[in-house]
């Protein structure tokens, strides 16, 4: 597998799986087999089959990233404050 489920990825790294899906879509249009696409893109056949099903139902646009599932629960300011407090506790406090 080339990438995991993607939790915590930066915006740049989130585009990487989308690029793979769009490359696969080009090859779906050419009629290539899922196993060949999976091998060349270094992903699982199951992933390619899932992408193909999505592509069949909605075209290449359906393979584009939908963005994050939810907004962060903490604001940047809140996170920075929490980080300062937790770092001040030192390594022993965190095991």
Buried (B, 14 or more C-beta within 10 A) or exposed (E): EEBEEEEEBEEEEBEBBEEBBBEBBEBBEEEBEBEEBBEEBEBEBEBBBEBBEBBEEEEBEBBEBEEEEEEEEEEEEEEEEEEEEEEEEEEEEEE
